[in-house]
Amino acid sequence: MSIFTLSGLRGIIGENLTVADLQDLGGKFGSLIRGGRCAVGKDTRNSGDMVHEAVVSGLLAAGCRVVDLGVTSTPSVFRTVKTLGLEGGVSLTASHNPPEWNGLKLIVAPGRGITQGEMDSLISEEQGPSVGGEIHSLRSRYPEDLLSFIGSDSCQGVKIAIDLGGGAGCGFVEDLLVRLGCNVVSVNQVPGIYSRGLDPTTDVLSDLTEAILLNSSDGGFAFDTDADRLVLVDSEGRKLPPDYTLLAGIKYLVNHFNMKRVAISVDTSLSVVRYLESLGLTVVTSAVGEVNVVKKILDEECDAGGEGSSGGFIYPSFNQCRDGLLVALMVASMMKERAKLEDIFLETQSYKQIRRSVPCDRLKYTKIMQRISSTEVDPDRTDGVKIFPTSDSWVLIRPSNTENSIRISSEAPTEVEAMALASDYEGRIRRLVEESSGVGL
């Protein structure tokens, strides 16, 4: 079955995600935004044209005026909705899921993801008779907006290697970095050719490491397919934890703006938490998921936030979504001052994280989570169950929003400690899943 959550609709084309599904959801979303103006952009998957035609036909039937951005990043679609004051936007992507997947990320005014209430309304939406809309193409001004934000001379002379992963960033990321004065070498830069895993947080990024070492680069950036995630690799070719992307964005803002409050997802590393605490900033915790973090940012009037685990950083004044290229430019500008990428994190406390996943039918989530929660003393239930074995370690167990699985994350000062915690709780979850298959939890 396809998966429809606040993270969007995702499925395998031809198996559980059909043209009819896509057209229907496009029509319902068009009705939700009352036939308003809607930006549409797609990533580089080979099913992109088919998905585009199906979704756009639904939007047009609902009377929408479609602003077609062509192949572009998810943050570019968000930014276009924000700057042009559109009623909605749709990014056609399955993000970091495998190439055979595709899907939709839905955006509403003033440039944010849909809420649970809006999603519920969308599901029950009855599309009226086809009234016919219109479509026209538009080149996104997102690159120019980034250039204006970061400053034309801010990255002069920085030597960067980039891994575009065959994704939407292939069309403009290198060009923008060059315009900012960077010396750039690119790998995996052919659109739609995926020679590494689509999720840079889990891939080893060997091509990028090799490029950094061969070219004596000061560091490297790896993007996912729709360019909202960013993973950093230092000048020695060492892949940094995805939480360091969030940490880097916060460090940039602290140096340039007056910061007071930051919202982070419950699975964010203690490396980030300890840094925020050292500055005396107020830390607000949200459930995992970009939409949840953005909602917390807006509700609590936070200056920034993000999901460390996904290599995600959110600066709401620019974009109310994860924006991989925005934080990449922030990092590049800091590298101009500090020379090497790793120099940005010299004072950072280091922790080790382990992430596991146990396949599980979504219908069994609730009872399994109740069972694991009942075995713990005073767990944090912000999202799933978070346990604190010590003041410097934690384990988070939560249902996935995008896959049929239960995710287990652990963090501790050493890899051995984090591994032991992850293995312990993975065993417990597997036993509960097996029991549910036998007796029906």
Buried (B, 14 or more C-beta within 10 A) or exposed (E): EBBBBBBBBBBBBEEEBBBEBBBBBBBBBBBBBEBBBBBBBBBBBEBBEBBBBBBBBBBBBBBBBBBBBBBBBBBBBBBBBBBBEBBBBBBBBBBBBEBBBBBBBBBBBEBBBBBEEBBEBBEEBEBEEEEEBEBEEBEBBBBEBBBEBBEEEBBEEBBBBBBBBBBBBBBBBBEBBEBBBBBBBBBBBEBBEBEBBBBBBEBEBEBBBEBBBEBEBBBBBBBBBBBBBBBBBBBEBEBBBBBBBBBBBBBBBBEEEEBEBBBBBBBBBBBBBEBBEEEEBBBBBBBBBBBBBBBBBBEBEBBBBBBBBBBBBBBBEBBBBBBBBBBBBBBBBBBBEEBBBBBBBEEBBEBBBBBBBBEBEBEBBEEBBEBBBEEBEEBBBBBBBBBBBEEBBBBBBBBBBBBBBBBBBBBBBEEEBBBBBBBEBBEBBBEBBEEBEEEEB
